[in-house]
Amino acid sequence: MRKLHFHPCGNFREGYEQELTIYETDFGRTAVFLSLVLLFALVPVISGPYVLYVINIIGIASIAAIGLNILVGYTGQISLGHGAFFGVGAYAGAIFATALHVPFWVAVPCAGLVTALIGMIFGIPSVRLKGLYLTIATLAGQFIIEYVLVHWETLTKGTMGIVLPKATLFGISLEGDRAFFYIIFLSLILMTYIAVNIMRTRYGRAFVAIRDNDQAAEGMGIPIFRYKLLAFAISSFYAGFAGAIWAYYMISITTEPFNLGLSVEYLAMVIIGGMGNIAGSIFGATFITVLNEILRWLTDVFMNTGILQGVELSIAPIRELAFGFTIVLFILFEPRGLAEVWRIIRSSFRLWPFSY
Amino acid sequence: MDFLIQLLVNGISIGFLYGLAAMGFVMIFKSSSVLNFAHGELLAAGAFIFLTLVTWAKLPIFLAFVITLAGTFVLGFVIERLFLRPLIGEPLIYVIMLTVGLASIFKGLMLLIWGGNLYIYPDFLPAHLSIQMGSINIPPVYVISIVIGLLFLTLFGFFFKFSSQGIYMRSVADNQTASLSLGVNVRRVFALSWAIAALVAGMSGIILGIINGINVHDLSSVGLKVFPVVILGGLDSIGGAIVGGLIIGLLETFTGGYLSPSLRDVVPYIVLVFILLVRPYGLFGLVEIERV
């Protein structure tokens, strides 16, 4: 076994291999593996149904947030249609399952592919011009997709929604939160693994180059628009994948949740977690989901105990406010998000007591 | 035939409003190239301040109007000072996300204060302003919106063309660093453009409120409809905003009248995608050619 080594006090990298390492120290690798083992062995056993439900939702949101981070954080293109693409994935999965009777493990990636295709259609306008046009195109995509989901009744059954069959995997029926916990987190690990490794290839480096300076990137021979479209397709694939799993988990879906608010929620996850940081997306997804649940719980408490009797209190405005404030405060005070906070905490432990 | 002409009139008046709303948006884009996602909330803020002044404080209409305009002007100033100034020099993506966050804050605040109900202003417009042509009736609100639209169009046209502040704004939008080096006070330009944009937004909010009633959700969704308008007209063209507004307004009313009312709200975005494909810089926008 190799000797465990720790962080050097500075950047002493001497080759590309060192630059490409995922775990800088063996300690980090061990910690990640240990926490994964703990996650799979302990969490589903000790947590109750509600907690497990929240954890599952966090897992699904993390997958979609990682996808958005590839687009926003690494390629520098803002998408305001991620919620709708999530919805496309959910509906694609549901239609594959009900109309075509496709098994679960085929339906989910296929839903991702369909979403990637539809995402690319809305990504095409950005081919013509650089800058903020993709943002506006995705905003249009959000509204058009919402409209199509509601009004294409032969396919999506409109506002009635679709009820999905039970998911089965290799003959095992997946039922309940615990079974889905394993499915969701195994796919989260897989998708994280893919995302981390895309970022280490030439594609990932091209994305980063486009974000940092697109003129220079084009000068270096990177076909910007092809790569932008690719980033957009990857990001939509993640959204569709997560959406399909969500549809199976929720059993019945309607068009309601996939609105602009959901898109903004995903953007908030990426910003709060940390743009250009895969682990940050998971932090952000956790933060927003837990924030949502806390706000719901708080309004319940206020409603039931009668502290604010007579005041018409509903969750919507408070949620909007809390959301807005977290986004604004993070941008103003910690633009690199929770991932940066986590790094600061770690390094202050490491450097103690001689940090200056 | 009457139906057609009535639709035409409605479309033009709504279009003028979209143009007015878009003008504030273009103002911000022209001076800082920021897409302002909180624009609809600024519209709603103007409408609600006016509502409170008229119904609750019972001020005379003219005074309430002037105070609302002053209030939205100050609001724009404060927004710039508190939230946007710390971000000067940061990547644009942060500024845009900040406006998304601001939109949430304002929407939440307004929902907390006024709730999600539909309010209407007391009837105060003089009836003799309405124009009667045969069987077609143009209500006074529409007349006023057209007059105000034309007024602001010429005002801003002259402002950007001849006043020194307007020229500073154009220079900052073109190249921030270069204009700094030539002695342009970039901070003041930003502050002023946000203040003026908020003022214009507030005023269009009031007129929209007179026509459709005042509701937080409706007004803030108008802020998103500004995007097709400005893309069609050209992101940096004030006149284009009006023309784009007119086209989108007409398109909406005609789709609503002849095809289906539910398609009405989506049509602008479908058009938007096509414009982005065919002529992304819009009808009157500056064509930027960049070669590597």
Interface residues (C-beta under 8 A of the other chain):
Chain A: V72 G76 I78 F122 I124 P125 S126 R128 L129 K130 L132 Y133 T135 I136 A137 L139 A140 G141 F143 I144 Y147 H151 Q215 E218 G219 L260 V264 L267 A268 I271 M275 E312 A316 P317 I318 R319 E320 L321 A322 F323 G324 F325 T326 I327 V328 I331 L332 P335
Chain B: L35 F83 P86 L87 E90 P91 L92 I93 Y94 I96 M97 L98 V100 G101 L102 A103 S104 I105 F106 K107 G108 L109 L111 L112 G115 G116 L224 F227 P228 I231 S262 L263 D265 V266 Y269 I270 L272 V273 L276 L277 P280 Y281 E288 E290 V292
